[in-house]
Amino acid sequence: MGVFVFLPLVLPLTAWPVARLAEHHLHPRTATWLLTGLSVVLAVCSTLSLALLVVVGTAQLPGNPLPDAWSDPEVRAAVPYDELAGRAAIPALLAVLASCGRTAWHHHRVRRRAARALAGLPGSSVVLLPDDRNAYAYALPGRRGRVVATTGLVRALTGPERRALFAHERAHLTGRHHRFLLAVQLAARANPFLRPLRTAVAYTTERWADEEAADRIGSRRTVARAVGRAALLSGGAPPGLLPGLLSGFAAAGPVPRRVAALMGPPVARAWPSPLSGAGLAAWGAAAGTTASALASANSAVTLFLILKAATPL
């Protein structure tokens, strides 16, 4: 095991450069898939490393569940023993599990509460809330994904802008963007070094929906006007929603950057050149993720083989 068990805890830093570059140089769909995949793999590897540190570092503490043969001097010599790291890993691992569990439960509870609030309204795919004082819209995922908007927002938009609004929210539902957002949220809870990737995915999913809406209605400028006007009218996410998990039309992502991107030409869907800044960052993040996976796998296999040798059936 050695130092390899510690590498997955810090290797998420290799993904930081690609988090920002992907927003500008990759198509939003490609950037979302790439950043989410990196986040999940790196989070799983770092959590596994914490668990291995708990086993190795606390093996000789009173009351540990490992067999007596683990205390044999030859066995202990085969595995680096760091009691301090092992003790520190226990609360760290418990904190990670508790934080991820709380986030998943909060997400589930918010979705249930929002669905319950709409239970008495017509079962159409678009729900208009009679609220002229607040202006917001969001996509509510579920078995029957629904687009929810207030009359205050709908009445403030022109006909083409309303079509852009509904096309944007339907793109969230069709692309299952809430799953990407939940995955990176949990990854950031597992390892704080992954927070920049969570922020980047919150932006790229909005850009992904913007591009889908522009393709559907055939006008990028109309979508840009709808996003800008909704941002001016809206004070942020609707009350009670969990930011980053339920997508709001103008509540997520830097609105000026989204509008500027829509006013420019579409981003190419092809991967950038390996010699470009985005290409080098993507390769660096992929190398860091691969190294993290190999380091955690090496540590897990080593620990398993030593345990197997020390505790023959």
Residue pairs with C-beta under 8 A, 6 or more apart in sequence:
1 52
1 56
1 79
1 80
1 298
1 299
1 302
1 303
2 80
4 295
4 296
4 298
4 299
5 49
5 52
5 53
5 56
5 295
5 296
5 299
6 49
6 53
7 49
7 291
7 292
7 295
8 42
8 45
8 46
8 48
8 49
8 292
8 293
8 295
8 296
9 46
9 49
9 50
9 191
10 193
11 42
11 45
11 46
11 288
11 289
11 291
11 292
11 295
12 42
12 43
12 46
12 191
12 193
12 194
12 197
12 288
12 292
13 193
13 288
14 284
14 285
14 287
14 288
14 289
14 291
15 35
15 38
15 39
15 42
15 194
15 196
15 197
15 285
15 288
15 289
16 193
16 196
17 281
17 284
17 285
18 34
18 35
18 38
18 278
18 281
18 282
18 284
18 285
19 35
19 196
19 197
19 199
19 200
20 196
20 200
21 277
21 278
21 281
21 282
22 30
22 31
22 34
22 35
22 200
22 204
22 278
22 281
22 282
23 31
23 200
23 203
23 204
23 207
23 257
24 278
25 267
25 272
25 276
25 277
25 278
26 34
26 267
26 271
26 272
26 278
26 282
27 211
27 267
27 268
27 269
28 204
28 205
28 207
28 208
28 210
28 211
28 267
29 175
29 208
29 211
29 269
30 269
30 271
31 200
31 204
31 207
32 177
32 180
32 201
32 204
32 205
32 208
33 180
34 282
34 285
35 184
35 197
35 200
35 201
35 204
36 180
36 183
36 184
36 201
38 197
38 285
38 286
38 289
39 183
39 184
39 187
39 188
39 194
39 197
39 198
39 201
40 183
40 184
40 187
41 289
41 292
41 293
42 187
42 191
42 194
42 288
42 289
42 292
43 186
43 187
43 188
43 190
43 191
43 194
44 190
45 292
45 293
45 295
45 296
46 190
46 191
46 292
46 296
47 93
47 96
47 190
47 191
48 296
48 299
48 300
49 295
49 296
49 299
50 89
50 92
50 93
50 96
51 89
51 93
52 296
52 299
52 300
52 303
53 82
53 85
53 86
53 89
54 86
54 89
54 90
54 93
55 66
55 86
55 303
56 79
56 80
56 81
56 82
56 86
56 303
57 81
57 82
57 83
57 84
57 85
57 86
57 87
57 88
57 89
58 64
58 83
58 86
58 87
58 90
59 66
59 70
59 71
59 76
59 79
59 81
59 86
60 70
60 71
60 76
60 81
60 83
61 83
61 86
61 87
66 307
67 310
67 311
69 75
69 310
69 311
70 76
70 307
70 310
70 311
72 310
75 306
75 309
75 310
78 306
79 302
79 303
79 306
96 189
96 190
96 191
99 189
99 190
100 186
100 189
100 190
103 182
103 185
103 186
103 189
104 182
104 186
106 242
107 182
107 185
107 242
107 245
110 240
110 241
110 242
110 245
110 246
111 140
111 141
111 142
111 246
113 240
114 140
114 148
114 240
114 241
114 246
115 140
115 142
118 127
118 140
118 146
118 148
121 127
123 144
124 146
125 144
125 145
125 146
125 147
125 170
126 146
126 147
126 149
126 166
127 146
127 147
127 148
127 149
128 149
128 150
128 151
128 154
129 148
129 149
129 150
129 151
130 150
130 151
131 150
131 151
131 152
132 150
132 151
132 152
132 155
133 152
134 150
134 152
134 234
134 235
134 238
135 150
135 152
135 153
135 156
135 230
135 233
135 234
136 149
136 150
136 153
136 230
136 234
136 235
136 236
136 237
136 238
136 248
136 249
136 250
136 251
137 147
137 148
137 149
137 150
137 153
137 165
137 169
137 230
137 248
137 249
138 147
138 148
138 169
138 237
138 238
138 241
138 246
138 247
138 248
138 249
138 251
139 145
139 146
139 147
139 148
139 169
139 170
139 172
139 173
139 177
139 178
139 246
139 247
140 146
140 147
140 148
140 246
141 172
141 173
141 176
141 178
141 246
145 173
147 166
147 169
147 170
147 173
149 165
149 166
149 169
149 249
152 233
153 165
153 230
153 233
153 234
153 249
154 162
154 165
156 229
156 233
157 165
157 226
157 229
157 230
160 217
160 219
160 222
160 226
161 222
161 225
161 226
161 229
162 226
163 217
163 222
164 213
164 214
164 217
164 219
164 222
164 223
164 225
164 226
164 227
165 226
165 230
165 249
167 212
167 213
167 216
167 217
167 223
168 209
168 210
168 212
168 213
168 223
168 226
168 227
168 249
169 209
169 247
169 249
171 177
171 208
171 209
171 212
171 213
171 216
172 178
172 205
172 209
172 247
174 212
175 205
175 208
175 209
175 212
177 205
177 208
177 209
177 247
178 245
178 246
178 247
180 201
180 205
181 201
181 202
181 205
181 244
181 245
181 247
182 245
184 194
184 197
184 198
184 201
184 202
185 198
185 244
185 245
187 194
187 197
187 198
188 194
188 195
188 197
188 198
198 244
202 244
202 252
202 253
203 252
203 253
203 254
203 257
203 258
205 247
205 252
205 253
206 247
206 252
206 253
206 258
207 253
207 258
207 261
209 247
210 223
210 227
210 258
210 261
210 262
211 266
211 267
213 223
214 220
214 222
214 223
214 262
214 266
217 223
220 262
220 263
220 266
221 262
221 263
223 262
224 258
224 259
224 262
224 263
226 249
227 249
227 250
227 255
227 258
227 259
227 262
228 255
228 259
230 249
230 250
231 250
231 255
234 248
234 249
234 250
234 251
236 248
236 251
237 243
237 246
237 248
237 251
237 252
238 248
238 251
241 248
243 251
243 252
244 252
261 267
271 279
271 282
272 278
272 279
272 282
273 279
274 280
274 283
